[in-house]
Amino acid sequence: MEFNKEFSKTLQDIISTQKCIIGSKKTLNEIKGGKLLLYSSHLNSYNLDKVLKLSDEHSVKTVKYPGNSLNLGKICGKPFRVSMLLIKSSENIDLNQIFSDNDNVV
């Protein structure tokens, strides 16, 4: 499954408002109070277990991005790999678009 252009635009809007945290270390440290955690399909099993456990503890929805971390980095406008990102605030941004037609919600 591929995320559509509307998803990419929504994600870019969120990043431009600086209401997200990019990177696994920062995400794991600041997961409390997050709205949505998006992670790459190539996230290693150790970090994936930590992410799923912490997101469950803090009631943060998680979405598995079907592409690799290079693709996720490209969508985020970064010239490097992005294995996960945390959306901290979603004011005025429709997160339902991320969930619509998405079977990757955990």
MODAWO-V165519 format. One record per residue. N is the residue number from 0. RES is the residue in three letters. PSI is psi in degrees with one decimal (* if undefined). D_CENTER is the distance of its C-alpha to the mean C-alpha in whole Angstrom. Layout:
n = {N & N}
res = {RES & RES}
psi = {PSI & PSI}
d_center = {D_CENTER & D_CENTER}
This chain:
n = {0 & 1 & 2 & 3 & 4 & 5 & 6 & 7 & 8 & 9 & 10 & 11 & 12 & 13 & 14 & 15 & 16 & 17 & 18 & 19 & 20 & 21 & 22 & 23 & 24 & 25 & 26 & 27 & 28 & 29 & 30 & 31 & 32 & 33 & 34 & 35 & 36 & 37 & 38 & 39 & 40 & 41 & 42 & 43 & 44 & 45 & 46 & 47 & 48 & 49 & 50 & 51 & 52 & 53 & 54 & 55 & 56 & 57 & 58 & 59 & 60 & 61 & 62 & 63 & 64 & 65 & 66 & 67 & 68 & 69 & 70 & 71 & 72 & 73 & 74 & 75 & 76 & 77 & 78 & 79 & 80 & 81 & 82 & 83 & 84 & 85 & 86 & 87 & 88 & 89 & 90 & 91 & 92 & 93 & 94 & 95 & 96 & 97 & 98 & 99 & 100 & 101 & 102 & 103 & 104 & 105}
res = {MET & GLU & PHE & ASN & LYS & GLU & PHE & SER & LYS & THR & LEU & GLN & ASP & ILE & ILE & SER & THR & GLN & LYS & CYS & ILE & ILE & GLY & SER & LYS & LYS & THR & LEU & ASN & GLU & ILE & LYS & GLY & GLY & LYS & LEU & LEU & LEU & TYR & SER & SER & HIS & LEU & ASN & SER & TYR & ASN & LEU & ASP & LYS & VAL & LEU & LYS & LEU & SER & ASP & GLU & HIS & SER & VAL & LYS & THR & VAL & LYS & TYR & PRO & GLY & ASN & SER & LEU & ASN & LEU & GLY & LYS & ILE & CYS & GLY & LYS & PRO & PHE & ARG & VAL & SER & MET & LEU & LEU & ILE & LYS & SER & SER & GLU & ASN & ILE & ASP & LEU & ASN & GLN & ILE & PHE & SER & ASP & ASN & ASP & ASN & VAL & VAL}
psi = {137.2 & 144.0 & 144.3 & 177.4 & -31.9 & -38.7 & -47.2 & -42.5 & -44.2 & -45.0 & -41.9 & -36.4 & -41.9 & -45.1 & -39.2 & -25.8 & 0.2 & 38.7 & 27.6 & 163.3 & 128.5 & 132.0 & 144.8 & -42.3 & -49.8 & -40.6 & -46.6 & -34.0 & -27.2 & 25.0 & -28.9 & 127.2 & 0.2 & 157.8 & -39.8 & 135.5 & 124.9 & 127.3 & 151.9 & 150.5 & -15.3 & 18.2 & 133.1 & 155.8 & -33.8 & -51.5 & -35.9 & -43.9 & -43.5 & -44.2 & -49.0 & -38.2 & -49.5 & -40.6 & -35.5 & -42.8 & -34.6 & 11.7 & 45.2 & 126.7 & 145.4 & 145.1 & 130.3 & 117.4 & 125.8 & -14.9 & 178.7 & 178.8 & -25.7 & -42.9 & -41.2 & -40.0 & -40.0 & -43.5 & -36.2 & -4.8 & 25.0 & 143.4 & 22.0 & 172.1 & 140.9 & 111.7 & -27.9 & 157.5 & 152.8 & 125.2 & 116.5 & -36.7 & 143.0 & 27.6 & 133.8 & 14.5 & 132.4 & 99.5 & -16.8 & -28.2 & -34.3 & -34.2 & -22.6 & 133.2 & 32.3 & 114.4 & 12.7 & 6.7 & 129.1 & *}
d_center = {16 & 15 & 12 & 15 & 16 & 15 & 11 & 11 & 14 & 12 & 9 & 12 & 13 & 11 & 11 & 14 & 15 & 14 & 12 & 9 & 9 & 8 & 10 & 10 & 13 & 13 & 9 & 12 & 15 & 13 & 11 & 14 & 14 & 10 & 10 & 6 & 4 & 2 & 5 & 8 & 11 & 13 & 12 & 15 & 17 & 17 & 14 & 13 & 15 & 15 & 11 & 12 & 15 & 14 & 12 & 15 & 17 & 15 & 15 & 11 & 9 & 7 & 6 & 8 & 7 & 11 & 12 & 12 & 11 & 14 & 12 & 9 & 11 & 13 & 11 & 10 & 14 & 14 & 17 & 15 & 13 & 9 & 9 & 5 & 4 & 5 & 7 & 10 & 12 & 12 & 16 & 18 & 14 & 14 & 11 & 14 & 13 & 10 & 12 & 15 & 16 & 13 & 15 & 11 & 11 & 12}
